[in-house]
Amino acid sequence: LFKSKLLQAREMQTGVKEKFSFYRSACILQWTLIEGPSLFAVICFFLTGNYAFLALAVVLMLFFAMMAPSRLKIIFQLQLSEEEIAQL
């Protein structure tokens, strides 16, 4: 889902603000799809006491932290031109 939204954002012929808005919604979708299983693993840990669920939740949270946006990541993923980078 994230990749298809990212491709749509790249192909948009609108300004940088619209592309960035679309990119932001794609990122929120991606983070939600990571956060949901993580919360589920934490709940399963509390219900069962199985530390495998806790380890899974920690791994998912680390993966979630690695997905944090940065200026370089946005420029790379949206394949922005020099003029668009100046507007960002």
Phi and psi in degrees as a GROMACS rama.xvg file:
@    title "Ramachandran Plot"
@    xaxis  label "Phi"
@    yaxis  label "Psi"
@TYPE xy
-64.4967  -43.2574  PHE-2
-64.8635  -39.6216  LYS-3
-66.8565  -39.8748  SER-4
-66.3959  -37.3864  LYS-5
-64.6847  -41.4988  LEU-6
-63.7409  -38.0378  LEU-7
-64.1457  -40.2364  GLN-8
-66.2562  -38.6303  ALA-9
-63.5309  -38.6015  ARG-10
-81.8195  -8.10192  GLU-11
-63.9338  138.681  MET-12
-98.8075  17.0055  GLN-13
-94.0948  -172.136  THR-14
-73.9843  175.717  GLY-15
-65.5822  -37.2929  VAL-16
-62.6838  -39.8711  LYS-17
-68.7263  -40.6098  GLU-18
-62.1397  -43.9503  LYS-19
-64.9869  -38.4929  PHE-20
-62.6395  -43.1331  SER-21
-65.9548  -40.7848  PHE-22
-62.4975  -40.8737  TYR-23
-62.3558  -42.2579  ARG-24
-66.5684  -35.0388  SER-25
-65.78  -40.6094  ALA-26
-64.7688  -41.49  CYS-27
-61.6317  -40.614  ILE-28
-61.7678  -44.7963  LEU-29
-62.6894  -44.233  GLN-30
-66.1225  -35.8689  TRP-31
-64.5563  -39.7043  THR-32
-70.574  -17.8062  LEU-33
-91.7679  -39.4655  ILE-34
-68.5507  -36.7757  GLU-35
-57.5869  -54.5808  GLY-36
-63.4953  -30.8633  PRO-37
-65.339  -46.4644  SER-38
-64.3395  -36.9299  LEU-39
-62.5872  -40.8495  PHE-40
-65.1884  -38.2584  ALA-41
-65.0944  -43.0576  VAL-42
-63.2834  -42.0956  ILE-43
-62.8949  -36.9328  CYS-44
-62.6804  -44.5913  PHE-45
-65.3692  -33.3393  PHE-46
-78.0478  -37.309  LEU-47
-105.543  -25.7713  THR-48
78.3051  10.1605  GLY-49
-81.9317  119.966  ASN-50
-71.9863  -11.9994  TYR-51
-64.5187  -37.0405  ALA-52
-66.0518  -38.3937  PHE-53
-66.4037  -40.6075  LEU-54
-63.952  -41.003  ALA-55
-62.3403  -42.1476  LEU-56
-63.4702  -39.8291  ALA-57
-65.9253  -43.1507  VAL-58
-62.7407  -42.9399  VAL-59
-65.4821  -37.0277  LEU-60
-67.8356  -37.3317  MET-61
-65.4158  -40.8306  LEU-62
-63.5214  -39.3426  PHE-63
-61.7421  -40.9361  PHE-64
-67.8706  -33.4224  ALA-65
-69.8356  -20.7454  MET-66
-84.7312  5.3959  MET-67
-60.5749  137.343  ALA-68
-75.3756  149.083  PRO-69
-139.451  165.093  SER-70
-59.8773  -44.1867  ARG-71
-64.5857  -39.4038  LEU-72
-65.3285  -40.4744  LYS-73
-64.6653  -45.0811  ILE-74
-61.8031  -43.3436  ILE-75
-66.9714  -46.9842  PHE-76
-71.2643  -34.6005  GLN-77
-88.1471  -8.37454  LEU-78
51.4544  57.7142  GLN-79
-77.6991  149.691  LEU-80
-84.6317  174.603  SER-81
-62.9505  -39.1705  GLU-82
-66.2322  -39.7789  GLU-83
-68.8657  -35.4364  GLU-84
-65.2243  -38.5196  ILE-85
-64.6277  -32.8803  ALA-86
-76.4491  -23.8286  GLN-87
